[in-house]
Amino acid sequence: MPPRRKGAFQLAKKEVDETEKQVMVQSLIIQTDYFIKKSVFSICSQADELAPVGNYEQRKQEEEKRLQNILDRLNTLSLELSPPGPSTDASNISTEDSGDEDDEDSVEDEDEDKDDEVDEKLAVKPPSQSDPRIYKVLSDFQGEQDGDLSVQKGDLLRIVRRAADGWWLAQDSKGKRGVVPKTYLKIIFMLIVIGDESKNNHVYLYFNSKTPQSNWSTLRKALTEIDATDVLSAMGAIPSGFRPSTLNKLLVEEGVMYRGSHHVQPSLSQSQLSFKDLFLDVETGRVRARHVQTCLCFTLWSCRMIPTPGVGVQVLSRHVRLCAFDGNQVLSNIHTVRATYNPKSPKTWSFSPRMTGVLPSLLDGDCFLRCSSSSPDLGILFELGVTFIRNSTGERGELSCGWSFLKLTDDSGNSLPSRTYELQVNGGTPYEKNVELETSVRRGCKKKQVQSKSETIKYHLHLLSSISSSPLHLLPETLLHCLNCVHLLALHRQLLADTLLMDRPTMQNAELISSPFLSTFPVLLDQPDLLDALRGAWLEAEIRMRRTEDLSFLKQEFVKVYMSSVYFLLHSPSLPPYRWADPASEEQRAKVIYITLDSLKHVQQTTGISGSPEVFFDHTHQHLAFDLTELNFDLLGVAQ
C-alpha cells in the first residue's frame, strides 16, 4: 500500500502542534515541575503518523481557533518572559558576531564554568538560533545617543547582536531595540534542548542559571530525574503502578543517614556530654542491655504475582527494601534482602534459599527490628524493587514494583500476635493511595491488562513478638538488619563501649582514638559480601576455641580475626569498589575475597595462631597506603 500523502490540513495541523510545543516551553518557567514531565512524556509517546481526517471543515475551524489561542498565549508569555526562541532576526546576525562569541566566552569563562559542566551532564546541545540567552540588567543605564536603549536595573533583555566593542544590540520585553554596554548585563537564562532536534521530537527549555531567586535548582533536579524509568514509563515498557524506587532514592541522595553504617555508630544524648544508648554494667563489665519500644524478629518468605518489566530491559536484581516507617517518614536504616526466583516462574520471588555453607546475608530473609519510636502508627515498610539496565543505552535504574506496610499494633494499641501474615502489595509510592498494579505488559496492546481480583499479589511475613535472643538487647536503639549478624554486631558494641567508656582518660576527652577496628567496622554493613567474609573467618576461629573462653579473650580474638581478614580486604587494591547489582563487580569481589580468606586459613595452619597478622607481610598480597581515617576513630565525626 503506497504511503499516505500529507494534505494541506495535515501540514497545518503539524505546524500548530509545533507552535504549541513552543508555548509549553515558555510555561516551564512558571510551572517547572508540572510541565517538564508532561511535555517530555507527551513527546516520547507521540506518534509520527497522522490519523485520517474526518469532518474536514469543522476540524479546520477548530485548528484555526486553537492556533489563534496559542498565538495569543505565546505573545503574552513572550512579553512577560522575553524568551529567545526561534526568531527571524537570526538571519540578520553578522558573521562578525560568531567570531565574537569566542571573545565573549573567554571573558565569561569563570562565571559560566558551572553551567558548562551542567550542560555536559545533561548531554544537551544548543539550538542553531540567535543568542539562546536572556540577560538581566545589573544597573540603570540612560541612553546618551541615538540608538542607545535606556534600561533599568532588573530588566530582562534578549541580545540580538553582539559587537566586539562591547556595545550589544538588545531588545527589551516591549520590543524596543538599542545598544547597551555588555558590562551592565548578566546572563540569567540559558536554552537547552531535550530530544532529537532532527526528528522534531525535541523541546526547548529556558532556565535561570545564575540568580539565587531562580528556579534553576528545581529545574536541574527535575531534568536529572528524567531518566530511564521515566522514558520506559512513557513508552509503556513497564507496568502501570511501577514508580522510581522511593527508598533507593533516599539511600542515594541522603548520604549515610539511612544506611546501617550510620545507625551502629554511638549516639550522643541531648546534652552532647554523654551517650544516649551506650552504657556499661558496672558489675559485669558488659554492655548494659537496653529494652526499647519495639524489638522483634520476622521472616520474609515469598512474594507472588509480581509483575516484570517489558522487553528491552534486563533485570539485574529483584529485592525488597525494608525499614521502620510511620506513614510519613523513615525511622530506621534501610535494609535490603535480595530475592531468588525460578526463570520458569519469574513472578514468584523467594527468600532464604536452601544452600550449602553459610547463607549470604544479602539473601537472608530472617531479620530483626529495634526501634525507639513511640509513634502509634509505627510499622514496617516493604518496597519491592528491581534494578535494571536498558539494553539499547546501557542506562541503569531502579523501579519500585509495589509496596506493603505492616502496622505493628492493632486499633487498640496492642502488639500484633506472632503468626504468619499475608499483605496486599500496592502500586505507586508509599505516599500514594489506591494505585493498582498491572500483572503484565503486552507489547502492542492499547489497553493494558489489569489484575483481576483472583490474581492478588501477596507475600508472607512471619512475625515474632517475643525475643529469646538476648544479644539483640545489646544493639543500638534503632537498627534493622539480618539475624545471622547479631553476634558480630554485639561484639562490636562491646568493644565500642570498652573504648569509649573505659579507656578514655575522661568523658570530656574527644581526641582521635587509635582503633582501626572501630573506624572501619561500620563500613561492613554497607558491603554485605565483606560482612559475610568476617562471619566465615570468625566461624573458623570459633571452631578452634574452647567453650570456656571468657569475654575478654573473645574480644581480643575477634579483633585479630577482623584485622587479618576483612580489614586487609578493605584496603586491598585488587578489590573493586562495591557497586550495587553489578554482576561483573560482584564476581570479581567474590574471587578476591575467596583467595584472601584462603590465604588466611593457610597462615593459620602454618603458624597455629588464630587471626595472625602475618598476612600483612605476605609479599604475594598488596596493601594500599595507610591514612589517618582508617587508623583512627573520630568520635566527634561519627557520633549521631
N, C-alpha and C positions, 0 to 999 in steps of 0.2 A: 504494500500500500504506500503510495507516494506521501512524503511529508506534507503536513497541513500548511498552507500558505498563510502568512500573517496579514490580515486586513488592516484597514485604517483604524478600526476600533481597537484591535489588539495593540497596535503601536501606541495609540493614545493612552490606553489603559496602563501600558508598561511605563510610559512617561509619567503618568500620575503617580504610579507606585514609587518611582524613583524620587519624585518630589516629596512624597510623603515620608520617605526614609530620611531626607534631609531635615524635615520638620522634627522627626523623632530625635535626631541628633541634637538639635538645639534644646529640646526639652530635657536632655540628660543633665544639663547644668542645674536645672531646678529640681528634678526628681531623679537623682542619680541611681539609687539602689533599685528603684522600680523599673526604669526604662532600660538599664543595661541588660538585665536578664531577659526582659520581654523582647527587646529588639533583636538581640543576638539569637535567641531561640527561634524567633519568627523567621529570621534569615536562614538559619540552618535547616529548617524544615520546609521552607517554601519551595514549591515545585516550579521548575523552569518552563514547563509546557502549559500553555493557556488552555482553559476549557472552552468548548464551543459556546457561542453567544446566542442567547435566546432573548426575545423582546428587544430587538436592537435599538429602536428609537428611545424606548423608556430607559434602557440601560445607559444609552449615550447621554441622556439628560442628567441621569444620576451621577455619572462620572464627571460631567462638566460642573455640576454643582459641588461635588466633592473636591474637584480641583480648585475651584474658586475659594472654598472654605480653607483649603490647605494653604493657598497663596496668601490669604488674609492673615492666617495664623503665622505663617512664615515671616511676613512683613512686620508683624507685631513683635515677634521674638527677635528679629534682626535689629529693630530699633532698640530693644531692651538690652540685648547681649552683644550686638555687633559681631557676629561670628564671621570668620574668614573663609567661608565655604567657597564653592565654585563661583568665579567672577569673570566677567568679560574683560576686566582690567588686566587679567593675567597676560593677555597678548600684548599689552602696552608696556610691559616691563622691559626695559632695555637690556641688551646683553651686558652692559656695564654693571648692572645690578648683580648678576650671577657671579661676576668676578669679585664684587664687593662682599659677597657672603663670607668668603674666606677671611677678609679683614675683620668683619664683624665677629665671626666665630673666634678669631684669635683674641679679640678684646674681651669677649664674654665667656671664655673657656672656663674660668674659675667659677663663675656663677652658675654655669649650666652643666657642670660635670655630673652632678647627681641626677639631673634629668636625662642625660645621655645614658647613664647606667640603667635607669628605669626603662628607657626605650629599648635597650638591648635585651633586658629581661623579658619584656612583653613581646619581643620578636615582631615588632611592627615597623612599617616604613611610612615616611611622609608622602602625601599625595603630590602629584605633579601639578601644583597650582601655585598661585601667588603666595607671598609670605604667610605660612599657616600659623600665625601667632597673633595674639592680642596683647597690646601693651597698655600699661597703666601710667598715667601722668603723675610724676613724683612731686611737682611743684607748679605753681601758676606760671603761665607764660603769656605775655601780651605781645601780639604781633606788632612789629615796628615798620614793616614794609609790605607792599602789595604782594600777595601770595603767601604771607605767613598765616598760620592757623592759631588763633588765640584759644588756649585751653586752660582749664582749671585743674587743680590737684584732685586726683581721684577719677578723672575722666578716662574712659576706655577708647582706645584708638586702634584702627587697623592700618597697617603700613602698606601703602600702595606701591611706593618705590623708594629704594634706599640709595643714597648717594655717598661717594667717598668723602665729601667734605663734612659729613656728619649732620647734614640737614635732610631729613627724610620727609617724603610726601606722605601725609596721613589723612585718614578720613574718620570723622567722629560719628557718633550714633545718629546724628541728624542728617548725615550725608554731606556735610561741608568738608571741603578738602583744602589743604595748605601744607606748608612745610613747618616742621618743628625740629628743634635740636634733639638728637638722639640721647644726649646726656640727661634729658628731662624724662626719659621713658624707662620703664622696667617691664620685662616680659612677665605676664601672669597666666596667659592661656596658650596652650600648645595643642596641635592637632595630631592625632594618631589614627591609624586605620586598623580595623578588625576585619578579617576575612580576606578574600582574594579579589583584588581590585579589577583584574582582567575578566573575571566571571560575573561582575556586577552583583556579587553577594557580600559586599563589604559594607561597613557602616563607619561614618566619621564620628569621632568623639572629641569634644573640646573639654579640657580640664585645666584647672588652676594649678600651677606647679610651684608657685613661689610664696604668695601671701599666706600667713598663718590663718587668716579668716576663711580660707578657701575650702572647697570640698575635695582637695587633692587626695588627702589620706583616705577618705571614704571611697573615692573612685578607684584609687590604686588597689585597695582591699577588694573591692567588688570585681575589678578586672582580673586580679590574680586568682579569684575564686572561680572564674570561668575556665574550668579545667576539663579533664577527660570525662568526669562524672556528668557535668552539665551538657557536654556535647552528646554523650551517649543517651542522656535523658531526652534531649531534643530530637534525636534520631529514632527514638523508640526502641533502642537496643537493650534497655534494662526494664524490668517490670515496674509497673506503677506502684508507688508506695516506697520504693527504694529512695534513699537520700544519702548525701555525703555523710560519713560517719561523724556523729557528734562527739563521741568520746575520743576518737583518734585525733580530731581537731584540737581538743584540749591538750592531749599529750604532745602534739607538735607545737602548738602556739604558746602554751603556758609554761614552757621550760620544764623544770623538775617538780613543780608544785603537785602534780598528780602522779608522780612516779613513786614506786616503792622505796627507792634510794633516799627520797626526801623524808618519808614517814618513819624510817628506822633511826633517824638522827635524834639526838636528845632535844627535848622540848623545855624551854625556859618558862618559869612561872610569870605571872603578870608583872611582878616587881623586877624581873630580869636578874634577880640576885640568887635564885635557886632553881632547881629543876621541878617541872610540873608532874612528871610521871616516872622519875627515876630515883629510887630510894633503896638503901641497904638495910637489911635486917641485922641489927647490932649483935644479936646472939649467935646467929649462924654465919654471918658474913656473906650471905647470898642476896641476890636481888629480891626486894620485897614484892610479893605478888600484889597485883593491882586488879581489883574487880571493877569492871566498867558497866555502863548501862546495857550494852549489847555484846555478847560473846557467844558465838555459835559456830557450828560446823555444818556444811551442806555438800552435797554431791551432785554434780551435773551428770545426767545420764544420756539424754539424746534430744535431738531436735528433728521433727518430722515435717515433711511437705514444705521445705524451704525453697523458694524459687531460685533459679540460677540466672545469671546474665545471659544475653543472647549471643549471636555469632560475632566474631571479630574481637572477642575478649578472652584472654587466658587468665584463669583464676590461679593465683599463687598461694593463697591461704584462705581457709574457712575457719572462723574462730568466733569466740564470744568474749566480749569485753564487759567486765562487771565491776560494780563499785557500790558504795553506800550512797543513797540518794533519798531526798525528802520531797521530791516533786518539783523543787526549784533549783537546787544546787547539788553538786557532787561533794560528799563529805569525807571521802577517803581517797586513797590511791586507786588508780585504775589498773585492774589485774586482767591479764589475757590468758585464755585457755584455747588452744588450737584443737580443732575437730578433725576427726578422720572420717572417711566415707568410702563406700564401695562404688566404683565407676558405673556399675550396673544400676545403682540406686543413688544418684547424686543428690537427691533432695532429702536424704536422711543423714544426719550428722551424729557421730558417736564420740564419746569422750572416754578417757582412761582405757585404751585398748590393751588387750592381753598380750604381753610380750615377755621375752626372757630378759633377765638382767634388771637394772634399775630403770623404772619408768621415768622418762624425761618430765621435768616439772612443767614444761610448756604444754604437755598433753594430759596432765593430771587434773581430773575434774573434782578431786577431793580438796575442798578449800575451807578456810576459816575466815571469820569476820570479827574484828574487835572495833567497837565504835563508842565514843564517849558522848555522842549527841543524844539529847533528851527529846528530840522532836517527836511528836505523836504520829507523824507521817513517815517516820524512818522506814526504809526498806532497801531491798537490793535491786539495782537496775541491771538488766541483762540486755546488751546490744549485740545482736547477731550481725556479723560483718564478713565481707570478702575483700581481700586485697587482690587487685587485678592489674593487668598490663594490656594495653591496646596493641594488637598485632600489627596494625598499619603504621603507627607512630612510635611505639615503644614507650608511651607515656604511662606512668603508674598512677594509681588512685585507690581509694578505699571507699566502699559502699556499705551503708547500713541496710541489712536485709530485713529489718524489723527489730522490735524491742518488746520487752516484758518487764513488769515491775511487781515484785512481791513485797507487800507491806508486812512488816514483822509483828504487827499487833492487830487484833480484831477491833471491831467497832467499840467494844467496851474497854479497850486499852490493855487487854490481856495478851501475853505472848502466844504465838501460834504453837500448836502442838506438834510433836515430832511425827511426821508421816510423809508420804510422797505427794507432791503437788504437780498438777498439770496446768500450765498457764498459756493463755492465748497470746500469740505474737501479733503486735500491732504494726501497721505501716507508718511511714513518716518518721518524725523525730520524737523524743520523749516529751517535747513541748507541744506536739500536735495531737489532737484527739480525733477519734473516729476516722482514721485513714486506713483504707483497705489495702491488702496486698494481692497482687496477681499471682497465680500459680505457674504461669508460663508466659513466654513472649513468642509469638509466631510471626515469622518474617512474612511481610506482605499482607498481613491481616489489618484491616482498618479498625475493627473493633477487637480489643484485646480481651482475652478470656479472663474473667474474674472468678475467683474461687467461689465454689458453692458451699453451702452450709455443711455438707458432708466432708468437705476437704479442709477441715480445720488444721491449723498449724500449731503444734504443741511440742513442748519438751518437758522432761521430767526433772523434778527437783526434790531431793531428799534432805529434809531439814531436821537438825538435832538441836533441841533447846538446852539440853544438859551437857556439860562439858566434863568429861572424865580425865582429860589430859591436862595435868597441872602446868606444864611448861607454857601453855598459852597465856596464863595469867602473868607471866614474866615479861611479856612483849609490850610494845608501846600501846598507848590507849586507843589509837586508831590505826588499823592496818588490815589489809585484805590480801591473803596470799594462799599458796597451796600448803596442805598439811605436812607433806613429806619434808619440808624445810624448817619445821618448827624447832627441832633440836639445834640446828645451826644458828637460827635467829636468837634462841635463848642463850647460847654460849656467847654470841656477840654482845648481847645485852649485859651479861655478867661481866665480861671484860671491859665494856664501856663504863659500867658502874665502878669497877675497881680503879680505873684510870682517873675518872672524873671526881669520884667521891672519897677515895682513899689516898691516892698517890699525889694529888696536887698539894703544894705547900699550904695554900689557903683556898677557901671557896671563892675569894675575890680575884684569884690569880687567873688570868685569861691568856697567858703566853702560849706560843705554839708547843704542842706536846709531841715528842718524838715517838710516833707509833704508826709505822707503815700499815699495820693491820687495820686500825681504826680509820685511817684516812682513805683506804681503798675498798674495804669490805662492802659498804653500801652499793657500790657500782654493780655488784653481782646481781642485785635484784632487778636490774635493767638488762642483764645479759644472762638469760636462763641457761645457756649451754655452759657457761663458766660456773654457775651455781651448781649444776649437775656434776661438773668436774670436781668441785670441792666435796660434794656429797659422796662421790665414788672414792676419792682419796681418803676421806675421813672414815668411811666404812672399812677400807682396808686396814687403816690404823687401829680401829676399834677391835677388829678380829684378833690382833696381836696383843691387846691389853687384857689385864685381869679385871674381873668384875669388881674387885675390891678397891680399885684405884679411887682416890678421893678427888674432890672437885678441883683442888689446886693443880694436881697432876694433869687432869683432863684439859684445863685451860692452857697449860704450857704446851701440851702435845698438839692441841688444836691450832695454836699459833704457829708451831713448827710446820705442821702439815700445810697450813694455809700459805706460809711464806715459800715453801719449796714446791708448791704446785700452782695454785691459782694466781698468787702474786707474781710468780715468774711468767705465767701466761699473759697476764695483763700488760706486761711490758716486753713482750716478745715481738720483734719486728716482723716475724713470719706470720703473726696472727692478724688477719684482715679486720678492719673495723666492723663492729656489729651493725648489721642493717636488717631491719625487719622484712621478712618474707622475700629474701633474696636467695634463691636456691644455690647459686654458684658460691656466694659468700658463706652460706651455712655449711656447704660441703667442705670448703677449704678450711674453715674454722674447726669443724669436727675432726678433720685429718690432723691438724696441728695439735689439737687438744689430746687426741689419742696418742700421738707419738711422744708428746711431753710426759703424759702420765705413765706411759710405758717406760720411759727413761727413769722416772721417779721410782717405779717398782724395782727396776734393775739396781739403782743406787741403794735402795733399802735392803735388797737381798745381799748386796756386796758388803755393806757396812753393818747390817744387822740393826741399824738405828732407824726408828720411825721418824719421818719428816726431816731427814738430814739436809742441811743447807748446801751440801757439796754439789748439788745440781747447778748452783750459780757459777761454779768454777769449771764446769764441763766445757771443754773447748769446742765441742760439737754443737753447742747452743749459743746463740747470740742474745744479748740483752740491751734494751735501749738505755741511754744515759739517764742517770738518776736526777731528779729535781726535787725541790722542796715540797711541792704539792703532794707527791706520793710518799714522802718520808715523814711528814709532819701532819698532825691532826690539828686543824684550826677550829677551835671551839666557837669563836665568835662568827666565823664564816659559815658554819653549818647548823648552828643551833636555831631551832624554829621559834 
